[in-house]
Amino acid sequence: IETIQHLFFECSLARVVWSIVAIPLKANNIPTSLRQYWNWCSEWTHTSPPMHAFVLAAICWAIWKARSKACFEFKWLKHPAEIICHACSFLKFWTGLHKEEFQ
């Protein structure tokens, strides 16, 4: 059975993605549970621009989408960095819809 815990924190793909995300944040750890994720978000977004919270949400969305594509469409990622690319594409699209709010 797929769980939120496994999908976002225990799956090897998710762990690699969070490790990649941790680099620009200069984080010395990655979230390993939902509670740690919320603490992590709090720690890394409370002193950052509001957009950083959207980035972390987009990463979760991209992990979810990648898992759904693998399960239901049998489309597999070639590299975990693709999740980061998908999240960036989503953010670019989303900020284009909200240009005035982020200028």
MDAnalysis code that builds the backbone (N, CA, C; Angstrom):
import MDAnalysis as mda
import numpy as np

u = mda.Universe.empty(309, n_residues=103, atom_resindex=np.repeat(np.arange(103), 3), trajectory=True)
u.add_TopologyAttr("name", ["N", "CA", "C"] * 103)
u.add_TopologyAttr("resid", np.arange(1, 104))
u.add_TopologyAttr("resname", ["ILE", "GLU", "THR", "ILE", "GLN", "HIS", "LEU", "PHE", "PHE", "GLU", "CYS", "SER", "LEU", "ALA", "ARG", "VAL", "VAL", "TRP", "SER", "ILE", "VAL", "ALA", "ILE", "PRO", "LEU", "LYS", "ALA", "ASN", "ASN", "ILE", "PRO", "THR", "SER", "LEU", "ARG", "GLN", "TYR", "TRP", "ASN", "TRP", "CYS", "SER", "GLU", "TRP", "THR", "HIS", "THR", "SER", "PRO", "PRO", "MET", "HIS", "ALA", "PHE", "VAL", "LEU", "ALA", "ALA", "ILE", "CYS", "TRP", "ALA", "ILE", "TRP", "LYS", "ALA", "ARG", "SER", "LYS", "ALA", "CYS", "PHE", "GLU", "PHE", "LYS", "TRP", "LEU", "LYS", "HIS", "PRO", "ALA", "GLU", "ILE", "ILE", "CYS", "HIS", "ALA", "CYS", "SER", "PHE", "LEU", "LYS", "PHE", "TRP", "THR", "GLY", "LEU", "HIS", "LYS", "GLU", "GLU", "PHE", "GLN"])
u.atoms.positions = np.array([
    [0.855, -1.181, 0.000],
    [0.000, 0.000, 0.000],
    [0.896, 1.238, 0.000],
    [0.582, 2.145, -0.888],
    [1.317, 3.410, -0.964],
    [0.830, 4.324, 0.150],
    [1.753, 4.914, 0.859],
    [1.403, 5.866, 1.913],
    [2.070, 7.199, 1.621],
    [1.571, 8.239, 2.251],
    [2.193, 9.554, 2.117],
    [3.638, 9.485, 2.602],
    [3.829, 8.786, 3.706],
    [5.171, 8.630, 4.273],
    [6.128, 8.030, 3.244],
    [5.693, 6.955, 2.597],
    [6.564, 6.310, 1.609],
    [6.758, 7.194, 0.379],
    [5.659, 7.699, -0.165],
    [5.714, 8.479, -1.403],
    [6.656, 9.670, -1.300],
    [6.520, 10.447, -0.239],
    [7.274, 11.691, -0.139],
    [8.598, 11.592, 0.626],
    [8.774, 10.545, 1.450],
    [9.947, 10.544, 2.321],
    [10.767, 9.259, 2.326],
    [10.162, 8.110, 2.092],
    [10.904, 6.850, 2.164],
    [11.339, 6.327, 0.809],
    [10.612, 6.652, -0.221],
    [10.945, 6.215, -1.575],
    [12.337, 6.755, -1.941],
    [13.158, 5.910, -2.543],
    [14.524, 6.340, -2.877],
    [14.515, 7.543, -3.817],
    [13.555, 7.596, -4.727],
    [13.445, 8.730, -5.644],
    [13.188, 10.020, -4.869],
    [12.259, 9.987, -3.938],
    [11.944, 11.174, -3.140],
    [13.147, 11.608, -2.305],
    [13.863, 10.653, -1.736],
    [15.039, 11.003, -0.930],
    [16.097, 11.708, -1.775],
    [16.283, 11.248, -3.009],
    [17.244, 11.906, -3.902],
    [16.767, 13.319, -4.232],
    [15.478, 13.457, -4.526],
    [14.929, 14.780, -4.857],
    [15.129, 15.743, -3.686],
    [14.782, 15.307, -2.463],
    [14.963, 16.191, -1.307],
    [16.438, 16.515, -1.080],
    [17.317, 15.589, -1.387],
    [18.756, 15.861, -1.266],
    [19.197, 16.933, -2.254],
    [18.643, 16.895, -3.457],
    [18.950, 17.919, -4.468],
    [18.412, 19.270, -4.012],
    [17.183, 19.289, -3.513],
    [16.554, 20.532, -3.055],
    [17.325, 21.119, -1.868],
    [17.876, 20.265, -1.023],
    [18.597, 20.737, 0.167],
    [19.859, 21.523, -0.183],
    [20.441, 21.263, -1.345],
    [21.704, 21.920, -1.716],
    [21.569, 23.440, -1.777],
    [20.633, 23.998, -2.582],
    [20.552, 25.465, -2.609],
    [20.050, 26.065, -1.290],
    [19.328, 25.257, -0.502],
    [18.868, 25.743, 0.797],
    [19.972, 25.699, 1.850],
    [21.072, 25.028, 1.496],
    [22.173, 24.815, 2.439],
    [21.678, 24.098, 3.698],
    [20.757, 23.184, 3.472],
    [20.220, 22.380, 4.575],
    [21.162, 21.213, 4.831],
    [21.344, 20.876, 6.080],
    [22.218, 19.748, 6.391],
    [21.423, 18.467, 6.650],
    [20.128, 18.512, 6.403],
    [19.296, 17.316, 6.524],
    [18.147, 17.397, 5.522],
    [17.452, 16.296, 5.361],
    [16.274, 16.270, 4.498],
    [15.113, 15.742, 5.325],
    [13.877, 16.107, 4.961],
    [12.742, 15.616, 5.740],
    [12.559, 14.109, 5.552],
    [12.257, 13.431, 6.656],
    [12.027, 11.985, 6.592],
    [10.623, 11.611, 7.063],
    [9.803, 12.622, 7.351],
    [8.412, 12.398, 7.743],
    [7.634, 13.679, 7.460],
    [6.315, 13.586, 7.513],
    [5.485, 14.762, 7.270],
    [5.755, 15.836, 8.323],
    [5.899, 15.420, 9.560],
    [6.191, 16.387, 10.634],
    [7.526, 17.092, 10.367],
    [8.543, 16.329, 9.996],
    [9.836, 16.944, 9.689],
    [9.733, 17.848, 8.469],
    [8.895, 17.469, 7.497],
    [8.701, 18.315, 6.315],
    [8.160, 19.678, 6.737],
    [7.129, 19.687, 7.606],
    [6.552, 20.961, 8.052],
    [7.590, 21.782, 8.813],
    [8.365, 21.113, 9.654],
    [9.433, 21.825, 10.375],
    [10.481, 22.361, 9.408],
    [10.824, 21.553, 8.420],
    [11.796, 21.927, 7.397],
    [11.296, 23.143, 6.627],
    [10.027, 23.097, 6.212],
    [9.433, 24.234, 5.482],
    [9.480, 25.492, 6.335],
    [9.125, 25.354, 7.585],
    [9.141, 26.485, 8.500],
    [10.535, 27.079, 8.618],
    [11.491, 26.197, 8.786],
    [12.874, 26.632, 8.958],
    [13.405, 27.341, 7.717],
    [13.086, 26.818, 6.534],
    [13.685, 27.337, 5.308],
    [12.851, 28.391, 4.619],
    [11.616, 28.624, 5.064],
    [10.801, 29.624, 4.371],
    [10.471, 30.839, 5.230],
    [10.624, 30.771, 6.536],
    [10.216, 31.915, 7.358],
    [11.119, 33.131, 7.176],
    [12.344, 32.940, 6.734],
    [13.240, 34.075, 6.485],
    [13.484, 34.287, 4.995],
    [12.763, 33.554, 4.178],
    [12.958, 33.615, 2.728],
    [11.786, 34.321, 2.068],
    [11.941, 34.653, 0.793],
    [10.811, 35.224, 0.065],
    [9.643, 34.237, 0.043],
    [8.399, 34.739, -0.029],
    [7.221, 33.854, -0.030],
    [7.267, 32.801, -1.135],
    [7.948, 33.090, -2.202],
    [8.009, 32.152, -3.322],
    [8.641, 30.821, -2.914],
    [9.515, 30.825, -1.919],
    [10.177, 29.585, -1.504],
    [9.178, 28.552, -0.993],
    [8.108, 28.984, -0.345],
    [7.071, 28.045, 0.104],
    [6.409, 27.391, -1.096],
    [6.206, 28.162, -2.160],
    [5.609, 27.610, -3.377],
    [6.549, 26.606, -4.036],
    [7.840, 26.863, -3.948],
    [8.821, 25.933, -4.522],
    [8.714, 24.572, -3.836],
    [8.668, 24.561, -2.512],
    [8.569, 23.296, -1.786],
    [7.253, 22.582, -2.091],
    [6.174, 23.339, -2.219],
    [4.886, 22.733, -2.587],
    [4.954, 22.157, -3.997],
    [5.617, 22.859, -4.900],
    [5.745, 22.374, -6.283],
    [6.570, 21.090, -6.343],
    [7.556, 20.958, -5.484],
    [8.347, 19.720, -5.431],
    [7.443, 18.557, -5.033],
    [6.617, 18.764, -4.012],
    [5.673, 17.708, -3.598],
    [4.726, 17.361, -4.740],
    [4.223, 18.371, -5.412],
    [3.306, 18.146, -6.529],
    [4.000, 17.340, -7.624],
    [5.244, 17.680, -7.918],
    [5.978, 16.981, -8.978],
    [6.278, 15.531, -8.590],
    [6.572, 15.283, -7.319],
    [6.766, 13.899, -6.858],
    [5.470, 13.118, -7.044],
    [4.360, 13.718, -6.643],
    [3.038, 13.081, -6.787],
    [2.746, 12.765, -8.254],
    [2.975, 13.745, -9.117],
    [2.703, 13.553, -10.553],
    [3.584, 12.452, -11.138],
    [4.852, 12.421, -10.758],
    [5.768, 11.394, -11.279],
    [5.308, 10.004, -10.854],
    [4.901, 9.878, -9.611],
    [4.420, 8.582, -9.113],
    [3.138, 8.172, -9.836],
    [2.229, 9.113, -10.044],
    [0.979, 8.818, -10.753],
    [1.245, 8.385, -12.188],
    [2.163, 9.073, -12.863],
    [2.497, 8.688, -14.242],
    [3.103, 7.300, -14.296],
    [3.932, 6.977, -13.316],
    [4.547, 5.646, -13.283],
    [3.492, 4.572, -13.029],
    [2.586, 4.824, -12.099],
    [1.576, 3.817, -11.724],
    [0.483, 3.645, -12.770],
    [0.016, 4.748, -13.341],
    [-1.170, 4.690, -14.191],
    [-0.895, 4.791, -15.683],
    [0.243, 5.392, -16.047],
    [0.569, 5.540, -17.466],
    [1.825, 4.762, -17.847],
    [2.462, 4.139, -16.878],
    [3.695, 3.366, -17.083],
    [4.798, 4.205, -17.722],
    [4.853, 5.489, -17.338],
    [5.900, 6.399, -17.808],
    [6.874, 6.607, -16.659],
    [8.112, 6.186, -16.884],
    [9.120, 6.216, -15.837],
    [10.100, 7.362, -16.061],
    [10.572, 7.935, -14.990],
    [11.582, 8.988, -15.071],
    [12.936, 8.384, -15.399],
    [13.729, 9.131, -16.146],
    [15.093, 8.687, -16.439],
    [16.055, 9.112, -15.338],
    [15.704, 10.211, -14.651],
    [16.583, 10.735, -13.601],
    [15.732, 11.520, -12.598],
    [16.055, 11.447, -11.316],
    [15.282, 12.187, -10.306],
    [15.252, 13.697, -10.540],
    [16.271, 14.233, -11.200],
    [16.295, 15.676, -11.471],
    [15.133, 16.104, -12.361],
    [14.525, 15.153, -13.077],
    [13.352, 15.484, -13.890],
    [12.226, 16.027, -13.019],
    [12.129, 15.544, -11.794],
    [11.097, 16.046, -10.881],
    [11.341, 17.522, -10.596],
    [12.601, 17.888, -10.398],
    [12.946, 19.294, -10.170],
    [12.573, 20.120, -11.401],
    [12.864, 19.608, -12.584],
    [12.528, 20.309, -13.831],
    [11.020, 20.492, -13.974],
    [10.262, 19.459, -13.652],
    [8.800, 19.562, -13.736],
    [8.274, 20.593, -12.736],
    [8.840, 20.601, -11.542],
    [8.428, 21.586, -10.541],
    [8.750, 23.002, -11.022],
    [9.914, 23.189, -11.621],
    [10.296, 24.508, -12.148],
    [9.368, 24.948, -13.271],
    [8.999, 24.023, -14.140],
    [8.067, 24.347, -15.231],
    [6.723, 24.781, -14.676],
    [6.245, 24.048, -13.676],
    [4.980, 24.408, -13.051],
    [5.067, 25.792, -12.425],
    [6.161, 26.079, -11.715],
    [6.326, 27.384, -11.075],
    [6.397, 28.510, -12.094],
    [7.083, 28.268, -13.202],
    [7.168, 29.285, -14.259],
    [5.779, 29.576, -14.819],
    [5.017, 28.527, -15.062],
    [3.651, 28.692, -15.554],
    [2.804, 29.442, -14.526],
    [2.890, 29.016, -13.271],
    [2.069, 29.587, -12.218],
    [2.400, 31.067, -11.990],
    [3.691, 31.405, -11.949],
    [4.055, 32.804, -11.734],
    [3.648, 33.665, -12.921],
    [3.612, 33.076, -14.115],
    [3.117, 33.810, -15.280],
    [1.658, 34.198, -15.128],
    [0.905, 33.369, -14.426],
    [-0.507, 33.667, -14.179],
    [-0.684, 34.725, -13.094],
    [0.342, 34.907, -12.274],
    [0.268, 35.826, -11.136],
    [1.377, 36.875, -11.203],
    [1.660, 37.355, -12.399],
    [2.777, 38.289, -12.605],
    [2.737, 39.483, -11.654],
    [1.577, 40.105, -11.554],
    [1.480, 41.335, -10.767],
    [1.770, 41.098, -9.288],
    [1.428, 39.928, -8.774],
    [1.634, 39.636, -7.357],
    [3.104, 39.425, -7.016],
    [3.917, 39.029, -8.002],
    [5.315, 38.703, -7.726],
    [6.287, 39.709, -8.316],
    [5.837, 40.879, -8.629],
    [6.744, 41.905, -9.155],
    [7.063, 42.932, -8.106],
])
